[in-house]
Amino acid sequence: MSRHTVLLMCLATWLCLAGCQSGKSRPGSGPAPRAEQDGPPHVIPGGLAELPDPEVRHERPTQRGNPTSYTVLGKTYHVMNSALGYDATGNASWYGRKFHGRLTSSGEPFDMYQLTAAHRTLPIPTYARITNLDNGRTTVVRINDRGPFHDDRIIDLSYAAAVKLGFAAVGTARVRVQVLEPGQDFVLQAGAFSDLERADRLKAALNSLTGAPAYVVKVSGESLYRVRLGPVRGRPEAERLKELIRAANFGVPLILPH
């Protein structure tokens, strides 16, 4: 991955920043050898594409990961005081085997099998929903690291998150990053149809099944009628309704921030 050359060029600067580096350093071992290449694990475990989203909860910003500002490759980055309302679109990359077990900017070991991410300026930790705009897949990640230090990318995801979003094999993807807050409202998208009558039938069935308000929306410029449910307060209630709908054989709805 391209972030690795940054690790080697800026190691001295990052050590002074007490953890605000692009890459990570394994305790007592220093950076990975230059010849080591990043990539997926040598043995890829099953189930990564079905990992449950982490629970969005309140966490205090870590002292180690949140300096007022830091400089990498001659460019200074200012850490945001608040993540509230952050919503951005851009390119995502991922990192994996080379950094597995090394310390993230939060001081936690990087685990490529967990749903985590690196961002240049969002407070650490922050939870965000990532949507792959090429295929519509989504996941929630916990941001606990700094990077990527390239102007054409806005977030660096763990290998597991890239698998779940369906772009681990290609390296990068166009994504939307939406910060989530504890207790946030969500909507469930239960289906998308080209036929309005089918969408209306699912809406009526969901109203009867859940007792929550269901409705049909048509996004401008699209031909699909989307069946949504909500809003509902908090992730646990959204997950409860998702399981109820799945158990009733109406498919597995997407949970989206409201």
Buried (B, 14 or more C-beta within 10 A) or exposed (E): BBBBBBBEBBBEBBEEBBBBBBBBBBEEEEBBEEEEEBBBBEEEEEEBEEBEBBEBEEBEBBEBBBBEEBBBEEEEBEBBEEBEEBEBEBBBBBBBBBBBEBBBBBBBBBBBBBBBBBBBBBBBBBBBBBBBEEEEBBBBBBBBBBBBBBEEBBBBBBBBBBBBBBBBEEEBBEBBBBBBBEEBBBBBBBBBBEEEEEBBBBBEBBBEBBEBBBBBBEEEEEEBBBBBBBBBEBBEBBBEBBEBBEEEEBEEBBBBBE
